[in-house]
Amino acid sequence: MHKNNPQTGTLYLIPSSLGENELSMVWPSGNIRIVKLLNTFIVENLRTARRFLRRAGYDRDFDEVTFFLLNKHTTVSERQRFLESCQRGESTGLLSEAGAPCIADPGQIIVAEAHEQGIAVKPLSGPSSIMLALMTSGMNGQEFCFHGYLPIHQPERIKKIKALERETQKSGATQIFMEAPFRNNSLLADLLKYCSQDTRLCIAADLTMPTEFVQTKTIFQWQSRAYPDLHKRPAIFLLGT
């Protein structure tokens, strides 16, 4: 196991905002003092990363800044270059596309490599839709499990939903999951159709934004009244007892 090398730079984990909201409400002002010192960033999308950095107050000329793209198309050989600046003693920022890095996010690959290389990893504070949803749900915050995205195909998705419901009934642990925004309404329809009427469901959409919506009700209560149109709205779903 490698120990942190004091001669190397630090890998900073930089959370992004969850939408085009007022950044000062969700991002500590101290973050920008650190971010302004960085010349290298690992990002998912170059355009949105640059736009966020400008909103945050980063004023360097982007032509003099190195950006590495980390997404499903990034090869292993490309990733090998990402931490070279840290090995030279310069720090690097890993910037999430939305929310906290490495949670429902590919960044954990780079963090794992940093640990292997003895590079210090430091998370910066900022919004996480998963934690915000759990905090506002009124559900069990002592025991919970995040499952990421549920299966795309409906038969497998229904099977997974029933398994999650059984688990929360058995253990009392909150089950947290999400869906691609354009499939939210389909997922909600399956939850309302296949879960028991006394199971509690929290829907947390557009967190930290002016259109924020967070409500927890039983399945029966959701079935008995109008529920929100979640199409193309970032949302987190939670099941509990």
C-alpha positions as CSV (number, residue, x, y, z in Angstrom):
1,M,0.0,0.0,0.0
2,H,1.3,3.4,-1.0
3,K,1.6,6.2,1.6
4,N,0.8,9.8,0.6
5,N,3.9,11.4,-0.8
6,P,4.3,15.0,0.5
7,Q,6.1,15.9,-2.8
8,T,3.0,15.2,-4.8
9,G,0.1,17.6,-5.4
10,T,-3.4,17.0,-4.1
11,L,-6.4,15.7,-6.0
12,Y,-9.3,18.0,-5.1
13,L,-12.9,16.7,-5.5
14,I,-15.0,19.6,-6.6
15,P,-18.8,19.4,-6.4
16,S,-20.8,21.2,-9.0
17,S,-24.2,22.8,-8.6
18,L,-27.4,20.8,-9.3
19,G,-28.8,23.4,-11.7
20,E,-28.5,27.1,-12.7
21,N,-29.3,28.3,-9.2
22,E,-27.5,30.9,-7.1
23,L,-24.2,29.3,-6.4
24,S,-23.6,31.1,-3.1
25,M,-26.5,29.2,-1.6
26,V,-25.0,25.7,-2.2
27,W,-21.2,26.2,-2.6
28,P,-18.9,27.5,0.2
29,S,-17.0,30.6,-0.7
30,G,-13.8,29.0,0.5
31,N,-13.9,26.5,-2.4
32,I,-13.0,29.1,-5.0
33,R,-9.8,30.0,-3.2
34,I,-8.6,26.5,-3.8
35,V,-10.0,26.1,-7.3
36,K,-8.3,29.3,-8.5
37,L,-5.0,27.7,-7.7
38,L,-5.6,24.8,-10.1
39,N,-4.3,24.6,-13.7
40,T,-5.6,21.0,-14.4
41,F,-9.1,19.7,-14.2
42,I,-10.7,16.3,-14.9
43,V,-14.2,16.7,-16.1
44,E,-17.1,14.9,-17.8
45,N,-18.1,17.6,-20.2
46,L,-15.8,20.5,-21.3
47,R,-18.5,23.0,-22.0
48,T,-20.5,22.7,-18.8
49,A,-17.3,22.5,-16.7
50,R,-16.0,25.7,-18.1
51,R,-19.4,27.4,-17.6
52,F,-19.5,26.3,-14.0
53,L,-16.0,27.4,-13.3
54,R,-16.8,30.9,-14.6
55,R,-19.9,31.0,-12.5
56,A,-17.8,30.1,-9.5
57,G,-15.3,32.9,-10.1
58,Y,-12.5,31.1,-11.9
59,D,-10.9,33.8,-14.0
60,R,-7.9,32.1,-15.7
61,D,-7.6,32.0,-19.4
62,F,-8.9,28.5,-20.4
63,D,-6.4,28.3,-23.2
64,E,-3.7,28.0,-20.5
65,V,-5.7,25.4,-18.5
66,T,-5.5,21.6,-19.1
67,F,-8.8,19.7,-19.2
68,F,-9.0,15.9,-19.3
69,L,-12.3,14.3,-20.3
70,L,-13.5,11.4,-18.1
71,N,-16.5,9.6,-19.5
72,K,-17.5,6.2,-20.9
73,H,-15.3,6.7,-23.9
74,T,-12.1,7.4,-22.0
75,T,-9.5,4.7,-22.4
76,V,-7.2,3.3,-19.8
77,S,-4.2,4.8,-21.6
78,E,-5.8,8.2,-21.6
79,R,-6.5,8.0,-17.9
80,Q,-2.8,7.3,-17.2
81,R,-2.1,11.0,-18.0
82,F,-4.7,12.5,-15.6
83,L,-2.6,12.5,-12.5
84,E,0.8,13.4,-14.0
85,S,0.5,17.0,-12.8
86,C,0.0,15.7,-9.2
87,Q,3.1,13.6,-9.5
88,R,5.0,16.8,-10.5
89,G,3.8,18.5,-7.3
90,E,0.9,20.4,-8.9
91,S,-2.7,19.8,-7.6
92,T,-5.6,18.8,-9.9
93,G,-9.3,19.2,-9.6
94,L,-11.9,16.4,-10.3
95,L,-15.1,18.2,-11.2
96,S,-18.5,16.5,-11.1
97,E,-21.0,17.2,-13.8
98,A,-23.7,17.8,-11.1
99,G,-23.5,17.3,-7.4
100,A,-20.7,15.4,-5.6
101,P,-17.9,13.7,-7.4
102,C,-17.7,9.9,-7.3
103,I,-21.3,9.4,-6.3
104,A,-23.3,8.1,-9.3
105,D,-20.3,9.6,-11.1
106,P,-17.3,8.0,-12.9
107,G,-14.7,9.8,-10.7
108,Q,-14.1,7.0,-8.3
109,I,-11.8,5.4,-10.9
110,I,-9.4,8.4,-10.7
111,V,-9.7,8.6,-6.9
112,A,-8.8,4.9,-6.6
113,E,-5.8,5.5,-8.8
114,A,-4.7,8.5,-6.7
115,H,-4.7,6.4,-3.6
116,E,-2.6,3.8,-5.4
117,Q,-0.1,6.4,-6.4
118,G,0.1,7.9,-2.9
119,I,-1.6,11.1,-3.9
120,A,-3.6,12.9,-1.3
121,V,-7.3,13.2,-2.0
122,K,-9.4,16.1,-0.5
123,P,-13.1,16.5,-0.9
124,L,-14.6,20.0,-1.0
125,S,-18.0,20.7,0.4
126,G,-21.0,21.1,-1.9
127,P,-24.4,19.8,-2.8
128,S,-25.3,16.1,-3.2
129,S,-28.8,15.4,-4.4
130,I,-28.7,12.0,-2.8
131,M,-27.9,13.3,0.7
132,L,-30.3,16.3,0.3
133,A,-33.1,14.0,-0.7
134,L,-32.5,11.7,2.3
135,M,-32.3,14.7,4.7
136,T,-35.7,16.0,3.5
137,S,-37.5,12.7,3.1
138,G,-38.3,12.0,6.8
139,M,-37.1,8.5,6.3
140,N,-34.5,6.4,8.1
141,G,-31.2,8.3,7.9
142,Q,-29.3,5.8,10.1
143,E,-29.6,2.9,7.7
144,F,-29.9,3.5,3.9
145,C,-28.6,2.2,0.6
146,F,-28.2,4.0,-2.7
147,H,-28.7,1.8,-5.7
148,G,-28.0,4.2,-8.6
149,Y,-30.0,3.6,-11.7
150,L,-32.6,0.9,-11.8
151,P,-32.8,-1.5,-14.9
152,I,-34.0,0.1,-18.1
153,H,-36.2,-2.7,-19.3
154,Q,-39.6,-2.8,-17.5
155,P,-39.6,-6.5,-16.4
156,E,-36.2,-6.2,-14.7
157,R,-37.2,-2.8,-13.3
158,I,-40.3,-4.2,-11.7
159,K,-38.4,-7.1,-10.2
160,K,-35.9,-4.7,-8.7
161,I,-38.6,-2.4,-7.3
162,K,-40.2,-5.4,-5.6
163,A,-36.8,-6.4,-4.2
164,L,-36.1,-2.9,-2.8
165,E,-39.6,-2.8,-1.2
166,R,-39.0,-6.2,0.5
167,E,-35.6,-5.0,1.8
168,T,-37.0,-1.8,3.3
169,Q,-39.9,-3.8,4.9
170,K,-37.4,-6.4,6.3
171,S,-34.6,-4.1,7.5
172,G,-36.3,-0.6,7.8
173,A,-33.4,0.8,5.8
174,T,-34.2,3.5,3.3
175,Q,-33.8,2.5,-0.4
176,I,-32.5,5.3,-2.6
177,F,-32.4,5.3,-6.4
178,M,-32.6,7.4,-9.5
179,E,-33.5,7.3,-13.2
180,A,-32.5,9.2,-16.3
181,P,-34.8,12.3,-16.3
182,F,-36.6,11.4,-19.5
183,R,-37.6,8.0,-17.9
184,N,-38.8,9.4,-14.5
185,N,-42.5,9.2,-15.3
186,S,-42.2,5.6,-16.4
187,L,-40.4,4.7,-13.2
188,L,-43.0,6.5,-11.0
189,A,-45.8,4.7,-12.8
190,D,-44.2,1.4,-12.0
191,L,-43.7,2.4,-8.3
192,L,-47.3,3.4,-7.9
193,K,-48.5,0.2,-9.6
194,Y,-46.3,-2.5,-8.1
195,C,-45.5,-1.2,-4.5
196,S,-47.7,-1.9,-1.5
197,Q,-50.1,0.9,-0.6
198,D,-48.6,1.4,2.8
199,T,-45.0,1.7,1.5
200,R,-43.7,5.3,1.8
201,L,-42.3,7.0,-1.3
202,C,-40.4,10.2,-1.4
203,I,-40.0,12.1,-4.6
204,A,-37.3,14.8,-4.6
205,A,-37.0,16.7,-7.8
206,D,-35.0,19.8,-8.9
207,L,-33.2,20.0,-5.5
208,T,-31.7,23.5,-4.7
209,M,-33.5,25.0,-7.6
210,P,-36.5,27.4,-7.6
211,T,-38.7,24.6,-8.9
212,E,-37.7,22.2,-6.1
213,F,-40.3,19.6,-5.2
214,V,-40.0,17.2,-2.2
215,Q,-42.8,15.2,-0.8
216,T,-43.1,11.9,1.1
217,K,-46.4,10.0,1.0
218,T,-47.6,6.4,1.1
219,I,-48.2,4.8,-2.3
220,F,-52.0,4.9,-1.5
221,Q,-51.7,8.7,-0.9
222,W,-49.8,9.2,-4.2
223,Q,-52.4,7.2,-6.0
224,S,-55.2,9.2,-4.6
225,R,-54.1,12.7,-5.7
226,A,-52.3,14.5,-8.5
227,Y,-48.5,13.9,-8.6
228,P,-45.9,16.0,-10.4
229,D,-44.8,15.6,-14.0
230,L,-41.1,14.6,-13.6
231,H,-40.3,14.4,-17.3
232,K,-36.7,15.7,-17.8
233,R,-36.4,16.9,-14.2
234,P,-33.5,15.5,-12.2
235,A,-35.1,13.5,-9.4
236,I,-34.2,11.1,-6.5
237,F,-36.6,8.4,-5.3
238,L,-36.7,6.9,-1.8
239,L,-38.7,4.0,-0.5
240,G,-39.2,3.4,3.2
241,T,-41.6,2.0,5.8
